[in-house]
Amino acid sequence: MGPKQASANKGIEKKKRMMTMEMKHEIIAKHESGVRVTEPARHYKSSTSTICTILKQKDAIKSTKPSKGVTILSKLRSDIHDEMERLFLIWIKEKHLAGDSVTETIICE
């Protein structure tokens, strides 16, 4: 066996692209209607393994209700995260209404 040949793409990093929740829902719907995994992979310029991962997580993706205005989730969030975020925003609003300032230090405390 000869020496390994250097890859043409060596040193070039592939930019990570995030898929919107809408895209993930479309992929799931297409697959459920009988479309093969390779079709959405070509359409969304993703690998088949990415599409398979989305399909494995389809129950979690379908049940996820992102916060208003959020289109991309890097990690699937649980209901606990949403509840914590909702309570945190209520706390901040109450502080502002009371005339208190909310700084990063106060939040960390």
MIKEPA-19175 format. One record per atom (N, C-alpha, C): x, y, z; residue in three letters; residue number from 0; atom name. Coordinates in nm, 2 decimals, padded with zeros to 4 digits. Each point is the difference from the previous one (the first is absolute). Example, Ala and Ser with C-alpha at 12.3 -4.5 7.8 and 13.67 -1.06 7.14 Angstrom:
# MIKEPA-19175
<X=01.32 Y=-00.57 Z=00.78 residu=ALA num=0 atome=N>
<X=-00.09 Y=00.12 Z=00.00 residu=ALA num=0 atome=CA>
<X=00.09 Y=00.12 Z=00.00 residu=ALA num=0 atome=C>
<X=-00.04 Y=00.11 Z=-00.07 residu=SER num=1 atome=N>
<X=00.09 Y=00.11 Z=00.00 residu=SER num=1 atome=CA>
<X=-00.08 Y=00.11 Z=00.08 residu=SER num=1 atome=C>
END
This chain:
# MIKEPA-19175
<X=00.08 Y=-00.12 Z=00.00 residu=MET num=0 atome=N>
<X=-00.08 Y=00.12 Z=00.00 residu=MET num=0 atome=CA>
<X=00.09 Y=00.12 Z=00.00 residu=MET num=0 atome=C>
<X=-00.04 Y=00.10 Z=-00.08 residu=GLY num=1 atome=N>
<X=00.08 Y=00.12 Z=-00.01 residu=GLY num=1 atome=CA>
<X=-00.04 Y=00.10 Z=00.11 residu=GLY num=1 atome=C>
<X=00.07 Y=00.11 Z=00.00 residu=PRO num=2 atome=N>
<X=-00.03 Y=00.11 Z=00.10 residu=PRO num=2 atome=CA>
<X=-00.14 Y=00.06 Z=-00.03 residu=PRO num=2 atome=C>
<X=-00.06 Y=00.05 Z=00.10 residu=LYS num=3 atome=N>
<X=-00.13 Y=00.06 Z=-00.01 residu=LYS num=3 atome=CA>
<X=00.01 Y=00.13 Z=-00.08 residu=LYS num=3 atome=C>
<X=-00.09 Y=00.03 Z=-00.08 residu=GLN num=4 atome=N>
<X=00.00 Y=00.12 Z=-00.08 residu=GLN num=4 atome=CA>
<X=-00.07 Y=00.11 Z=00.08 residu=GLN num=4 atome=C>
<X=00.05 Y=00.12 Z=-00.01 residu=ALA num=5 atome=N>
<X=-00.06 Y=00.11 Z=00.07 residu=ALA num=5 atome=CA>
<X=-00.13 Y=00.04 Z=-00.06 residu=ALA num=5 atome=C>
<X=-00.10 Y=00.02 Z=00.08 residu=SER num=6 atome=N>
<X=-00.13 Y=00.04 Z=-00.04 residu=SER num=6 atome=CA>
<X=00.00 Y=00.14 Z=-00.06 residu=SER num=6 atome=C>
<X=-00.08 Y=00.02 Z=-00.11 residu=ALA num=7 atome=N>
<X=-00.01 Y=00.13 Z=-00.06 residu=ALA num=7 atome=CA>
<X=-00.06 Y=00.10 Z=00.10 residu=ALA num=7 atome=C>
<X=-00.08 Y=-00.04 Z=00.09 residu=ASN num=8 atome=N>
<X=-00.06 Y=00.09 Z=00.09 residu=ASN num=8 atome=CA>
<X=00.07 Y=00.01 Z=00.14 residu=ASN num=8 atome=C>
<X=00.12 Y=-00.05 Z=00.00 residu=LYS num=9 atome=N>
<X=00.07 Y=00.00 Z=00.13 residu=LYS num=9 atome=CA>
<X=00.02 Y=00.14 Z=00.05 residu=LYS num=9 atome=C>
<X=-00.02 Y=00.02 Z=00.12 residu=GLY num=10 atome=N>
<X=00.01 Y=00.14 Z=00.06 residu=GLY num=10 atome=CA>
<X=-00.12 Y=00.09 Z=-00.02 residu=GLY num=10 atome=C>
<X=-00.09 Y=-00.04 Z=-00.08 residu=ILE num=11 atome=N>
<X=-00.12 Y=00.08 Z=-00.02 residu=ILE num=11 atome=CA>
<X=-00.11 Y=-00.06 Z=00.09 residu=ILE num=11 atome=C>
<X=-00.05 Y=00.08 Z=00.09 residu=GLU num=12 atome=N>
<X=-00.11 Y=-00.05 Z=00.08 residu=GLU num=12 atome=CA>
<X=-00.14 Y=00.02 Z=-00.06 residu=GLU num=12 atome=C>
<X=-00.08 Y=-00.09 Z=00.02 residu=LYS num=13 atome=N>
<X=-00.14 Y=00.01 Z=-00.06 residu=LYS num=13 atome=CA>
<X=-00.08 Y=00.08 Z=00.10 residu=LYS num=13 atome=C>
<X=-00.07 Y=00.11 Z=-00.05 residu=LYS num=14 atome=N>
<X=-00.08 Y=00.08 Z=00.09 residu=LYS num=14 atome=CA>
<X=-00.12 Y=-00.07 Z=00.04 residu=LYS num=14 atome=C>
<X=-00.03 Y=00.00 Z=00.13 residu=LYS num=15 atome=N>
<X=-00.12 Y=-00.07 Z=00.06 residu=LYS num=15 atome=CA>
<X=-00.12 Y=00.09 Z=-00.03 residu=LYS num=15 atome=C>
<X=-00.10 Y=-00.07 Z=-00.06 residu=ARG num=16 atome=N>
<X=-00.12 Y=00.07 Z=-00.03 residu=ARG num=16 atome=CA>
<X=-00.11 Y=-00.05 Z=00.09 residu=ARG num=16 atome=C>
<X=-00.08 Y=00.08 Z=00.06 residu=MET num=17 atome=N>
<X=-00.11 Y=-00.03 Z=00.09 residu=MET num=17 atome=CA>
<X=-00.13 Y=-00.01 Z=-00.09 residu=MET num=17 atome=C>
<X=-00.08 Y=-00.10 Z=00.04 residu=MET num=18 atome=N>
<X=-00.13 Y=-00.02 Z=-00.07 residu=MET num=18 atome=CA>
<X=-00.11 Y=00.06 Z=00.08 residu=MET num=18 atome=C>
<X=-00.09 Y=00.07 Z=-00.06 residu=THR num=19 atome=N>
<X=-00.11 Y=00.06 Z=00.07 residu=THR num=19 atome=CA>
<X=-00.10 Y=-00.12 Z=00.04 residu=THR num=19 atome=C>
<X=-00.08 Y=00.03 Z=00.10 residu=MET num=20 atome=N>
<X=-00.10 Y=-00.10 Z=00.04 residu=MET num=20 atome=CA>
<X=-00.09 Y=-00.02 Z=-00.12 residu=MET num=20 atome=C>
<X=-00.03 Y=00.10 Z=-00.08 residu=GLU num=21 atome=N>
<X=-00.09 Y=-00.02 Z=-00.11 residu=GLU num=21 atome=CA>
<X=00.06 Y=-00.10 Z=-00.10 residu=GLU num=21 atome=C>
<X=00.13 Y=00.01 Z=-00.03 residu=MET num=22 atome=N>
<X=00.07 Y=-00.10 Z=-00.08 residu=MET num=22 atome=CA>
<X=-00.01 Y=-00.14 Z=00.05 residu=MET num=22 atome=C>
<X=00.02 Y=-00.01 Z=00.13 residu=LYS num=23 atome=N>
<X=00.00 Y=-00.13 Z=00.06 residu=LYS num=23 atome=CA>
<X=-00.14 Y=-00.06 Z=-00.01 residu=LYS num=23 atome=C>
<X=-00.11 Y=00.08 Z=00.02 residu=HIS num=24 atome=N>
<X=-00.13 Y=-00.05 Z=-00.01 residu=HIS num=24 atome=CA>
<X=-00.03 Y=-00.04 Z=-00.15 residu=HIS num=24 atome=C>
<X=00.05 Y=00.07 Z=-00.09 residu=GLU num=25 atome=N>
<X=-00.01 Y=-00.03 Z=-00.14 residu=GLU num=25 atome=CA>
<X=00.06 Y=-00.14 Z=-00.03 residu=GLU num=25 atome=C>
<X=00.12 Y=-00.02 Z=00.05 residu=ILE num=26 atome=N>
<X=00.08 Y=-00.12 Z=-00.02 residu=ILE num=26 atome=CA>
<X=-00.08 Y=-00.12 Z=00.05 residu=ILE num=26 atome=C>
<X=-00.05 Y=00.02 Z=00.12 residu=ILE num=27 atome=N>
<X=-00.08 Y=-00.11 Z=00.07 residu=ILE num=27 atome=CA>
<X=-00.13 Y=-00.03 Z=-00.08 residu=ILE num=27 atome=C>
<X=-00.07 Y=00.10 Z=-00.05 residu=ALA num=28 atome=N>
<X=-00.12 Y=-00.01 Z=-00.08 residu=ALA num=28 atome=CA>
<X=00.03 Y=-00.08 Z=-00.13 residu=ALA num=28 atome=C>
<X=00.11 Y=00.04 Z=-00.07 residu=LYS num=29 atome=N>
<X=00.03 Y=-00.06 Z=-00.12 residu=LYS num=29 atome=CA>
<X=00.04 Y=-00.15 Z=00.02 residu=LYS num=29 atome=C>
<X=00.07 Y=-00.03 Z=00.10 residu=HIS num=30 atome=N>
<X=00.04 Y=-00.14 Z=00.03 residu=HIS num=30 atome=CA>
<X=-00.13 Y=-00.08 Z=00.03 residu=HIS num=30 atome=C>
<X=-00.09 Y=00.06 Z=00.08 residu=GLU num=31 atome=N>
<X=-00.12 Y=-00.08 Z=00.03 residu=GLU num=31 atome=CA>
<X=-00.09 Y=-00.02 Z=-00.12 residu=GLU num=31 atome=C>
<X=00.02 Y=00.09 Z=-00.10 residu=SER num=32 atome=N>
<X=-00.08 Y=-00.02 Z=-00.12 residu=SER num=32 atome=CA>
<X=00.07 Y=-00.10 Z=-00.10 residu=SER num=32 atome=C>
<X=00.11 Y=-00.05 Z=00.04 residu=GLY num=33 atome=N>
<X=00.07 Y=-00.10 Z=-00.08 residu=GLY num=33 atome=CA>
<X=00.12 Y=00.04 Z=-00.08 residu=GLY num=33 atome=C>
<X=00.05 Y=00.12 Z=00.02 residu=VAL num=34 atome=N>
<X=00.12 Y=00.05 Z=-00.06 residu=VAL num=34 atome=CA>
<X=00.12 Y=-00.06 Z=00.07 residu=VAL num=34 atome=C>
<X=00.10 Y=-00.05 Z=-00.09 residu=ARG num=35 atome=N>
<X=00.12 Y=-00.05 Z=00.06 residu=ARG num=35 atome=CA>
<X=00.09 Y=00.10 Z=00.07 residu=ARG num=35 atome=C>
<X=00.09 Y=-00.04 Z=00.08 residu=VAL num=36 atome=N>
<X=00.08 Y=00.09 Z=00.08 residu=VAL num=36 atome=CA>
<X=00.10 Y=00.08 Z=-00.09 residu=VAL num=36 atome=C>
<X=00.04 Y=-00.06 Z=-00.11 residu=THR num=37 atome=N>
<X=00.09 Y=00.08 Z=-00.09 residu=THR num=37 atome=CA>
<X=-00.06 Y=00.12 Z=-00.07 residu=THR num=37 atome=C>
<X=-00.13 Y=00.00 Z=-00.02 residu=GLU num=38 atome=N>
<X=-00.07 Y=00.11 Z=-00.06 residu=GLU num=38 atome=CA>
<X=00.01 Y=00.13 Z=00.08 residu=GLU num=38 atome=C>
<X=-00.04 Y=00.00 Z=00.13 residu=PRO num=39 atome=N>
<X=00.02 Y=00.12 Z=00.08 residu=PRO num=39 atome=CA>
<X=00.14 Y=00.04 Z=00.02 residu=PRO num=39 atome=C>
<X=00.09 Y=-00.10 Z=00.01 residu=ALA num=40 atome=N>
<X=00.14 Y=00.02 Z=00.01 residu=ALA num=40 atome=CA>
<X=00.05 Y=00.09 Z=-00.11 residu=ALA num=40 atome=C>
<X=-00.03 Y=-00.04 Z=-00.12 residu=ARG num=41 atome=N>
<X=00.04 Y=00.08 Z=-00.12 residu=ARG num=41 atome=CA>
<X=-00.07 Y=00.14 Z=00.00 residu=ARG num=41 atome=C>
<X=-00.13 Y=00.00 Z=00.03 residu=HIS num=42 atome=N>
<X=-00.07 Y=00.12 Z=00.00 residu=HIS num=42 atome=CA>
<X=00.05 Y=00.11 Z=00.10 residu=HIS num=42 atome=C>
<X=00.03 Y=-00.05 Z=00.12 residu=TYR num=43 atome=N>
<X=00.05 Y=00.09 Z=00.10 residu=TYR num=43 atome=CA>
<X=00.15 Y=00.01 Z=00.01 residu=TYR num=43 atome=C>
<X=00.07 Y=-00.07 Z=-00.09 residu=LYS num=44 atome=N>
<X=00.15 Y=00.00 Z=-00.01 residu=LYS num=44 atome=CA>
<X=00.06 Y=-00.05 Z=00.13 residu=LYS num=44 atome=C>
<X=-00.06 Y=-00.11 Z=00.05 residu=SER num=45 atome=N>
<X=00.05 Y=-00.06 Z=00.13 residu=SER num=45 atome=CA>
<X=00.03 Y=-00.14 Z=-00.03 residu=SER num=45 atome=C>
<X=00.07 Y=-00.06 Z=00.10 residu=SER num=46 atome=N>
<X=00.04 Y=-00.14 Z=-00.01 residu=SER num=46 atome=CA>
<X=-00.12 Y=-00.09 Z=00.04 residu=SER num=46 atome=C>
<X=00.00 Y=-00.12 Z=-00.05 residu=THR num=47 atome=N>
<X=-00.11 Y=-00.09 Z=00.03 residu=THR num=47 atome=CA>
<X=00.00 Y=-00.03 Z=00.15 residu=THR num=47 atome=C>
<X=00.12 Y=00.00 Z=00.07 residu=SER num=48 atome=N>
<X=00.00 Y=-00.02 Z=00.14 residu=SER num=48 atome=CA>
<X=-00.07 Y=00.11 Z=00.08 residu=SER num=48 atome=C>
<X=00.01 Y=00.12 Z=-00.05 residu=THR num=49 atome=N>
<X=-00.07 Y=00.11 Z=00.06 residu=THR num=49 atome=CA>
<X=-00.15 Y=-00.02 Z=-00.01 residu=THR num=49 atome=C>
<X=-00.05 Y=-00.04 Z=-00.12 residu=ILE num=50 atome=N>
<X=-00.14 Y=-00.02 Z=-00.02 residu=ILE num=50 atome=CA>
<X=-00.05 Y=-00.12 Z=00.09 residu=ILE num=50 atome=C>
<X=00.08 Y=-00.11 Z=00.01 residu=CYS num=51 atome=N>
<X=-00.03 Y=-00.11 Z=00.08 residu=CYS num=51 atome=CA>
<X=-00.01 Y=00.04 Z=00.15 residu=CYS num=51 atome=C>
<X=00.09 Y=00.09 Z=00.04 residu=THR num=52 atome=N>
<X=00.00 Y=00.04 Z=00.14 residu=THR num=52 atome=CA>
<X=-00.13 Y=00.08 Z=00.03 residu=THR num=52 atome=C>
<X=-00.04 Y=00.08 Z=-00.09 residu=ILE num=53 atome=N>
<X=-00.13 Y=00.08 Z=00.01 residu=ILE num=53 atome=CA>
<X=-00.12 Y=-00.10 Z=00.01 residu=ILE num=53 atome=C>
<X=00.01 Y=-00.10 Z=-00.09 residu=LEU num=54 atome=N>
<X=-00.11 Y=-00.10 Z=00.00 residu=LEU num=54 atome=CA>
<X=-00.01 Y=-00.08 Z=00.13 residu=LEU num=54 atome=C>
<X=00.12 Y=-00.03 Z=00.06 residu=LYS num=55 atome=N>
<X=00.00 Y=-00.07 Z=00.13 residu=LYS num=55 atome=CA>
<X=-00.06 Y=00.08 Z=00.11 residu=LYS num=55 atome=C>
<X=00.02 Y=00.14 Z=-00.01 residu=GLN num=56 atome=N>
<X=-00.05 Y=00.09 Z=00.10 residu=GLN num=56 atome=CA>
<X=-00.14 Y=00.05 Z=-00.03 residu=GLN num=56 atome=C>
<X=-00.07 Y=-00.06 Z=-00.10 residu=LYS num=57 atome=N>
<X=-00.12 Y=00.06 Z=-00.05 residu=LYS num=57 atome=CA>
<X=-00.11 Y=00.02 Z=00.11 residu=LYS num=57 atome=C>
<X=-00.01 Y=-00.09 Z=00.09 residu=ASP num=58 atome=N>
<X=-00.10 Y=00.02 Z=00.11 residu=ASP num=58 atome=CA>
<X=00.03 Y=00.12 Z=00.09 residu=ASP num=58 atome=C>
<X=00.13 Y=00.02 Z=00.03 residu=ALA num=59 atome=N>
<X=00.04 Y=00.11 Z=00.08 residu=ALA num=59 atome=CA>
<X=-00.02 Y=00.13 Z=-00.08 residu=ALA num=59 atome=C>
<X=00.04 Y=00.00 Z=-00.13 residu=ILE num=60 atome=N>
<X=-00.02 Y=00.12 Z=-00.08 residu=ILE num=60 atome=CA>
<X=-00.14 Y=00.04 Z=-00.02 residu=ILE num=60 atome=C>
<X=-00.09 Y=-00.10 Z=-00.02 residu=LYS num=61 atome=N>
<X=-00.14 Y=00.03 Z=-00.01 residu=LYS num=61 atome=CA>
<X=-00.06 Y=00.06 Z=00.13 residu=LYS num=61 atome=C>
<X=00.05 Y=-00.05 Z=00.11 residu=SER num=62 atome=N>
<X=-00.06 Y=00.05 Z=00.13 residu=SER num=62 atome=CA>
<X=00.06 Y=00.13 Z=00.05 residu=SER num=62 atome=C>
<X=00.11 Y=00.04 Z=-00.06 residu=THR num=63 atome=N>
<X=00.07 Y=00.12 Z=00.04 residu=THR num=63 atome=CA>
<X=-00.08 Y=00.12 Z=-00.04 residu=THR num=63 atome=C>
<X=-00.02 Y=00.09 Z=00.09 residu=LYS num=64 atome=N>
<X=-00.07 Y=00.13 Z=-00.03 residu=LYS num=64 atome=CA>
<X=00.10 Y=00.11 Z=00.04 residu=LYS num=64 atome=C>
<X=00.08 Y=00.05 Z=-00.10 residu=PRO num=65 atome=N>
<X=00.09 Y=00.10 Z=00.03 residu=PRO num=65 atome=CA>
<X=-00.06 Y=00.13 Z=00.04 residu=PRO num=65 atome=C>
<X=00.07 Y=00.08 Z=00.07 residu=SER num=66 atome=N>
<X=-00.05 Y=00.13 Z=00.04 residu=SER num=66 atome=CA>
<X=-00.03 Y=00.09 Z=-00.12 residu=SER num=66 atome=C>
<X=-00.08 Y=00.10 Z=00.02 residu=LYS num=67 atome=N>
<X=-00.05 Y=00.09 Z=-00.10 residu=LYS num=67 atome=CA>
<X=00.12 Y=00.06 Z=-00.07 residu=LYS num=67 atome=C>
<X=00.01 Y=-00.01 Z=-00.14 residu=GLY num=68 atome=N>
<X=00.10 Y=00.06 Z=-00.07 residu=GLY num=68 atome=CA>
<X=00.13 Y=-00.08 Z=-00.02 residu=GLY num=68 atome=C>
<X=00.00 Y=-00.12 Z=00.06 residu=VAL num=69 atome=N>
<X=00.12 Y=-00.09 Z=-00.01 residu=VAL num=69 atome=CA>
<X=-00.03 Y=-00.09 Z=-00.12 residu=VAL num=69 atome=C>
<X=00.10 Y=-00.01 Z=-00.09 residu=THR num=70 atome=N>
<X=-00.02 Y=-00.08 Z=-00.11 residu=THR num=70 atome=CA>
<X=00.11 Y=-00.11 Z=00.00 residu=THR num=70 atome=C>
<X=00.11 Y=00.02 Z=00.06 residu=ILE num=71 atome=N>
<X=00.11 Y=-00.10 Z=00.01 residu=ILE num=71 atome=CA>
<X=00.03 Y=-00.04 Z=00.14 residu=ILE num=71 atome=C>
<X=00.00 Y=-00.13 Z=00.02 residu=LEU num=72 atome=N>
<X=00.04 Y=-00.05 Z=00.14 residu=LEU num=72 atome=CA>
<X=00.12 Y=-00.09 Z=-00.02 residu=LEU num=72 atome=C>
<X=00.10 Y=00.04 Z=00.07 residu=SER num=73 atome=N>
<X=00.13 Y=-00.08 Z=-00.01 residu=SER num=73 atome=CA>
<X=-00.01 Y=-00.13 Z=00.08 residu=SER num=73 atome=C>
<X=-00.08 Y=00.00 Z=00.11 residu=LYS num=74 atome=N>
<X=-00.03 Y=-00.12 Z=00.08 residu=LYS num=74 atome=CA>
<X=-00.15 Y=00.00 Z=00.03 residu=LYS num=74 atome=C>
<X=-00.05 Y=-00.12 Z=00.00 residu=LEU num=75 atome=N>
<X=-00.14 Y=-00.01 Z=00.04 residu=LEU num=75 atome=CA>
<X=-00.02 Y=00.03 Z=00.14 residu=LEU num=75 atome=C>
<X=-00.09 Y=00.09 Z=00.03 residu=ARG num=76 atome=N>
<X=-00.03 Y=00.04 Z=00.14 residu=ARG num=76 atome=CA>
<X=-00.11 Y=-00.07 Z=00.06 residu=ARG num=76 atome=C>
<X=00.01 Y=-00.02 Z=00.13 residu=SER num=77 atome=N>
<X=-00.11 Y=-00.06 Z=00.07 residu=SER num=77 atome=CA>
<X=-00.10 Y=00.10 Z=00.05 residu=SER num=77 atome=C>
<X=-00.11 Y=-00.04 Z=00.05 residu=ASP num=78 atome=N>
<X=-00.11 Y=00.09 Z=00.05 residu=ASP num=78 atome=CA>
<X=00.06 Y=00.08 Z=00.12 residu=ASP num=78 atome=C>
<X=00.09 Y=-00.07 Z=00.08 residu=ILE num=79 atome=N>
<X=00.06 Y=00.07 Z=00.11 residu=ILE num=79 atome=CA>
<X=00.08 Y=00.13 Z=-00.04 residu=ILE num=79 atome=C>
<X=00.07 Y=-00.01 Z=-00.11 residu=HIS num=80 atome=N>
<X=00.07 Y=00.11 Z=-00.05 residu=HIS num=80 atome=CA>
<X=-00.09 Y=00.12 Z=-00.04 residu=HIS num=80 atome=C>
<X=-00.11 Y=-00.04 Z=-00.07 residu=ASP num=81 atome=N>
<X=-00.10 Y=00.11 Z=-00.03 residu=ASP num=81 atome=CA>
<X=-00.06 Y=00.06 Z=00.12 residu=ASP num=81 atome=C>
<X=-00.04 Y=-00.08 Z=00.10 residu=GLU num=82 atome=N>
<X=-00.06 Y=00.05 Z=00.12 residu=GLU num=82 atome=CA>
<X=00.10 Y=00.09 Z=00.07 residu=GLU num=82 atome=C>
<X=00.13 Y=-00.04 Z=00.01 residu=MET num=83 atome=N>
<X=00.10 Y=00.08 Z=00.07 residu=MET num=83 atome=CA>
<X=00.02 Y=00.13 Z=-00.07 residu=MET num=83 atome=C>
<X=00.00 Y=00.00 Z=-00.13 residu=GLU num=84 atome=N>
<X=00.02 Y=00.12 Z=-00.08 residu=GLU num=84 atome=CA>
<X=-00.12 Y=00.10 Z=00.02 residu=GLU num=84 atome=C>
<X=-00.12 Y=-00.06 Z=00.00 residu=ARG num=85 atome=N>
<X=-00.13 Y=00.08 Z=00.02 residu=ARG num=85 atome=CA>
<X=00.01 Y=00.07 Z=00.14 residu=ARG num=85 atome=C>
<X=00.03 Y=-00.08 Z=00.10 residu=LEU num=86 atome=N>
<X=00.01 Y=00.06 Z=00.14 residu=LEU num=86 atome=CA>
<X=00.11 Y=00.10 Z=00.01 residu=LEU num=86 atome=C>
<X=00.11 Y=-00.02 Z=-00.07 residu=PHE num=87 atome=N>
<X=00.11 Y=00.10 Z=00.00 residu=PHE num=87 atome=CA>
<X=-00.04 Y=00.13 Z=-00.06 residu=PHE num=87 atome=C>
<X=-00.08 Y=-00.01 Z=-00.11 residu=LEU num=88 atome=N>
<X=-00.04 Y=00.12 Z=-00.07 residu=LEU num=88 atome=CA>
<X=-00.11 Y=00.08 Z=00.09 residu=LEU num=88 atome=C>
<X=-00.08 Y=-00.08 Z=00.07 residu=ILE num=89 atome=N>
<X=-00.10 Y=00.07 Z=00.09 residu=ILE num=89 atome=CA>
<X=00.08 Y=00.07 Z=00.11 residu=ILE num=89 atome=C>
<X=00.10 Y=-00.06 Z=00.06 residu=TRP num=90 atome=N>
<X=00.08 Y=00.06 Z=00.10 residu=TRP num=90 atome=CA>
<X=00.06 Y=00.13 Z=-00.04 residu=TRP num=90 atome=C>
<X=00.06 Y=-00.01 Z=-00.12 residu=ILE num=91 atome=N>
<X=00.06 Y=00.13 Z=-00.06 residu=ILE num=91 atome=CA>
<X=-00.10 Y=00.11 Z=-00.01 residu=ILE num=91 atome=C>
<X=-00.12 Y=-00.04 Z=-00.06 residu=LYS num=92 atome=N>
<X=-00.10 Y=00.10 Z=-00.02 residu=LYS num=92 atome=CA>
<X=-00.05 Y=00.06 Z=00.14 residu=LYS num=92 atome=C>
<X=-00.01 Y=-00.08 Z=00.10 residu=GLU num=93 atome=N>
<X=-00.04 Y=00.05 Z=00.13 residu=GLU num=93 atome=CA>
<X=00.11 Y=00.09 Z=00.06 residu=GLU num=93 atome=C>
<X=00.12 Y=-00.03 Z=-00.02 residu=LYS num=94 atome=N>
<X=00.11 Y=00.09 Z=00.04 residu=LYS num=94 atome=CA>
<X=00.00 Y=00.13 Z=-00.06 residu=LYS num=94 atome=C>
<X=-00.03 Y=00.00 Z=-00.14 residu=HIS num=95 atome=N>
<X=00.00 Y=00.13 Z=-00.07 residu=HIS num=95 atome=CA>
<X=-00.12 Y=00.08 Z=00.04 residu=HIS num=95 atome=C>
<X=-00.12 Y=-00.07 Z=00.03 residu=LEU num=96 atome=N>
<X=-00.12 Y=00.08 Z=00.04 residu=LEU num=96 atome=CA>
<X=00.02 Y=00.06 Z=00.14 residu=LEU num=96 atome=C>
<X=00.08 Y=-00.07 Z=00.08 residu=ALA num=97 atome=N>
<X=00.03 Y=00.05 Z=00.14 residu=ALA num=97 atome=CA>
<X=00.11 Y=00.11 Z=00.00 residu=ALA num=97 atome=C>
<X=00.05 Y=00.02 Z=-00.12 residu=GLY num=98 atome=N>
<X=00.11 Y=00.11 Z=-00.01 residu=GLY num=98 atome=CA>
<X=00.14 Y=-00.05 Z=00.03 residu=GLY num=98 atome=C>
<X=00.01 Y=-00.13 Z=00.02 residu=ASP num=99 atome=N>
<X=00.14 Y=-00.05 Z=00.03 residu=ASP num=99 atome=CA>
<X=00.07 Y=-00.03 Z=-00.13 residu=ASP num=99 atome=C>
<X=00.13 Y=00.02 Z=00.00 residu=SER num=100 atome=N>
<X=00.08 Y=-00.03 Z=-00.12 residu=SER num=100 atome=CA>
<X=00.04 Y=-00.15 Z=00.01 residu=SER num=100 atome=C>
<X=00.01 Y=-00.06 Z=-00.12 residu=VAL num=101 atome=N>
<X=00.04 Y=-00.14 Z=00.00 residu=VAL num=101 atome=CA>
<X=00.13 Y=00.00 Z=-00.08 residu=VAL num=101 atome=C>
<X=00.10 Y=-00.04 Z=00.07 residu=THR num=102 atome=N>
<X=00.14 Y=-00.01 Z=-00.06 residu=THR num=102 atome=CA>
<X=00.04 Y=-00.15 Z=-00.01 residu=THR num=102 atome=C>
<X=00.10 Y=-00.02 Z=-00.07 residu=GLU num=103 atome=N>
<X=00.05 Y=-00.14 Z=-00.01 residu=GLU num=103 atome=CA>
<X=00.04 Y=-00.06 Z=00.13 residu=GLU num=103 atome=C>
<X=00.06 Y=00.09 Z=00.09 residu=THR num=104 atome=N>
<X=00.04 Y=-00.05 Z=00.13 residu=THR num=104 atome=CA>
<X=-00.12 Y=-00.04 Z=00.08 residu=THR num=104 atome=C>
<X=-00.11 Y=00.08 Z=00.00 residu=ILE num=105 atome=N>
<X=-00.12 Y=-00.03 Z=00.07 residu=ILE num=105 atome=CA>
<X=-00.06 Y=-00.13 Z=-00.05 residu=ILE num=105 atome=C>
<X=00.00 Y=-00.02 Z=-00.13 residu=ILE num=106 atome=N>
<X=-00.05 Y=-00.12 Z=-00.06 residu=ILE num=106 atome=CA>
<X=00.08 Y=-00.12 Z=00.04 residu=ILE num=106 atome=C>
<X=00.13 Y=00.01 Z=00.00 residu=CYS num=107 atome=N>
<X=00.08 Y=-00.11 Z=00.05 residu=CYS num=107 atome=CA>
<X=-00.02 Y=-00.04 Z=00.14 residu=CYS num=107 atome=C>
<X=-00.03 Y=00.10 Z=00.08 residu=GLU num=108 atome=N>
<X=-00.03 Y=-00.03 Z=00.15 residu=GLU num=108 atome=CA>
<X=-00.12 Y=-00.08 Z=00.01 residu=GLU num=108 atome=C>
END
